[in-house]
């Protein structure tokens, strides 16, 4: 079954190679881009499959030499070594092929829209929301991604009631998609005079950025208003009414964008976020229609689900979905998140591999 799938993939790869040379395809930017994206996704699979077939041939040749009784003993011994090496290589390549054949999340390469909100815990929750935003900013920078804030509502003490921002860069969603949910902190708040540990929460939502063409929006369904920025005051306040509020009447979704200098820029950014939220709704509806939708062991991504605890007294970070704990909280909050992120990706890959095995 797996090799039939690989043969079909190779046939499609060859077909795309021909298509992207045709003048009517090259002149159609959308079609050409779509085919090149598919070609790029297939390339590592086909390269690995061709490597597999080459090593398989070398293995067969070595086996023939081993069975040839007319060969000199030294040559047969060399052939035996070559046989062992190629057999081991073939097994390794086969495992790599199985992983490559796991259907890739089509959103993995997209930019992401992130929303962080203070949860339970008052001012302490707002201060922790600021810590989470800083952590994501540093992790994004370490991956070469760019942060673009769309809306920000701060407190007098420097906490964040709510912040919306985009993380721009190829592969951003693949790195941040497991961050949706409730983040819990256990520490002594700066506002606590008796030294008591308080538990507070922050909610995070991570959505893949949608392209305009993926959702249909009737302009008449959008109410556009100019408004003044919200916030704690000081340098973050936008003095003019350049902020924009969009209301999508059919769904009731409200988007505010206040970080750009002009109303037009804020409107464009707000529309991007609206498209993304509508795309997310569309995806959820599609998932619900599929009765066999897999529930990954790394969680459903529901923002009501507690996914991680940050315990300051023990310098501990625990991800509850994969039952992993690390004792290096300060480093993690400084953006060194890969110790957990890579394990989440590995757990998700293993879960999807099981699904593929059941399909074979």
Secondary structure by P-SEA (a helix, b strand, c coil): caaaaaaaaaaaaaaaaaaaacccccccaaaaaaaaaaaaaaaaaaaaaaaaaaaaaaaaaaaaaaacccccaaaaaaaaaaaaaaaaaaaaaaaaaaaaaccccccccbbbbbbbbbcccaaaaaaaaaaaaaaaaaaaaaabbbbbbcbbbbcccccccbbbbbbccccccccccccccbbbbbccccccccbbbbbbbbbbbbbccccccccccccccbbbbbbbbbccccccccccccbbbbbbccccbbbbbcccccaaaaaaaaaaaaaaaaaaaaaaaaaaaccccccccccccccccccbbbbccccbbbbcccccccccaaaaaaccccccaaaaaaaaaaaaaaaaaaac
